[in-house]
Amino acid sequence: MVYCSDIMTRNVVTCTPYNTVTQVAQLMHRHNIGSIPVVENGNTLVGIITDRDITTRVVASGFDSKTIHVSTVMTDHPVTCRPEDDLETARSRMSEHQIRRLPIVGPDGHLVGIITQADLLLRSNDDVQTEKVLEEISKPSE
């Protein structure tokens, strides 16, 4: 059986709720990533911000990205898994919530890793399962 801890990225780029959106966008650009977990108090996960959040909640709303803080536009209480959860649990949560990035937290709520849709696809040896994961995660909202 494959567990989240087996495939998660451990060295995760993070930000705090007090960073500006411009700072986070620069981090995303520098690291070529589309989301950043938001942490505080010793790496406790408090949210996640995505490139889509920046586009829809900041740019499209006319906010100034240099002055607006991440806490204003991040998604609070993101869907997570634990390192000991199996890959099917991660797939299921990502499909159910239609998310492409899944933070992995320890029992203390501290961020320990992240799994992306690409991680799941790379670990799948089953073409039918791969297609199913892509379809479920990418399904348009009703």
Secondary structure, DSSP 8 states (H G I E B T S, - for coil): --BHHHH-BSS---B-TTSBHHHHHHHHHHHT-SEEEEEETTTEEEEEEEHHHIIIIIITTT--TTT-BHHHHSEES---B-TTSBHHHHHHHHHHHT-SEEEEE-TTSBEEEEEEHHHHHHH---HHHHHHHHHHHH----
